[in-house]
Amino acid sequence: MEKKINKPAKLKIKKGDLVKVIAGDSKGTQGKIVEVIIDKNRAIVEGANMVSKHTKPNAANPNGGIVKQEAAIHISNLALVDPKTGAATRVGRKKNAAGKLVRVAKKSGEEIK
């Protein structure tokens, strides 16, 4: 039997989007997306899901020690922030006046830049 390769799903969030964490330990935290990991359906959000990483001494950090950094969060635990109201919203897609497909906020109908 051949091994089936799963194609990654179309994600509704991009790098640079303002999102709100809706589940997990960082629930309620807002931040910009720093990185999207498509094959794992995860994203790294600025200031959310902070973990302690133990580092060995190196040229950049001569003392080593414990460093706080953001860890990846599953995309299902994130909601895009509506540009008009500032509340969490779902994302839809519509064609704009120029005929280009754009992302829109479901709550306000506002285009997401």
GUZA-544093 format. One line per 4 residues: their letters; for each residue x, y, z of C-alpha. Coordinates in steps of 0.05 Angstrom, whole numbers, plus 5000, padded with zeros to 4 digits. Each point is the difference from the previous one (the first is absolute). Layout:
! GUZA-544093
A> X Y Z | ...
This chain:
! GUZA-544093
MEKK> 5000 5000 5000 | 5022 5070 4985 | 5007 5050 5056 | 4949 5056 4994
INKP> 5029 5071 5006 | 4953 5051 5032 | 4997 5067 4965 | 5002 5058 5049
AKLK> 4934 5037 5008 | 4989 5071 4976 | 5014 5044 5060 | 4961 5063 5013
IKKG> 5055 5036 5038 | 5065 5030 4975 | 5065 5025 5029 | 4989 5070 5028
DLVK> 4926 4991 5016 | 4974 5023 5068 | 4969 4940 5035 | 4969 4983 5067
VIAG> 5013 4935 5037 | 4931 4968 5014 | 5022 4936 5036 | 5057 4974 5042
DSKG> 5045 5030 5054 | 5009 5066 4961 | 4925 5010 4991 | 4982 5073 4988
TQGK> 5070 5020 4977 | 5004 5042 4937 | 5061 5005 4956 | 5028 5000 4930
IVEV> 5017 4936 4964 | 5075 4993 4995 | 5002 4935 4960 | 4950 4950 4971
IIDK> 5020 4926 4998 | 4954 4975 4944 | 5016 4925 5002 | 4985 4997 5075
NRAI> 4940 5048 4999 | 5034 5043 5054 | 5020 5072 5008 | 5047 5039 5046
VEGA> 4966 5061 5031 | 5039 5058 5029 | 4994 4998 5077 | 4956 4938 5004
NMVS> 5015 4929 5022 | 5065 5019 5034 | 5046 4941 5019 | 5065 4997 5039
KHTK> 5058 4973 4959 | 5065 4980 5033 | 5059 5022 4959 | 5073 4981 5002
PNAA> 5052 5055 5001 | 5019 5022 4929 | 5029 5060 4964 | 4934 5038 4999
NPNG> 4982 4983 5072 | 5066 4989 5039 | 4966 4982 5066 | 4945 4954 4974
GIVK> 4941 4993 5046 | 4924 5000 4991 | 4970 5039 4943 | 4926 5015 4991
QEAA> 4975 4992 4929 | 4936 4989 4961 | 4979 4930 4981 | 4953 4980 4942
IHIS> 4925 4999 5011 | 4950 4959 4960 | 4962 5043 4950 | 4933 4975 5027
NLAL> 5016 5038 5065 | 5008 5066 4964 | 4949 5049 4974 | 5013 5060 4956
VDPK> 4986 5068 5031 | 4947 5040 4962 | 5032 5064 4972 | 4936 5040 5013
TGAA> 4976 4977 5069 | 5062 4969 5031 | 4963 4936 5018 | 5018 4929 4979
TRVG> 4968 4980 4934 | 4998 4945 4949 | 5029 5010 4930 | 4964 4996 4934
RKKN> 5022 5013 4928 | 4967 5046 4949 | 5016 5032 4934 | 5012 5074 5005
AAGK> 4984 5054 4948 | 5063 4984 4961 | 4979 4927 4996 | 5056 4977 5047
LVRV> 4985 4949 5055 | 5010 5033 5069 | 4991 4979 5072 | 4941 5032 5038
AKKS> 4980 5000 5073 | 4934 4963 5010 | 4976 5046 5056 | 5008 5068 4966
GEEI> 5010 4981 4927 | 5063 5043 5002 | 5058 4981 4953 | 5061 4972 5035
K> 5064 5034 4976
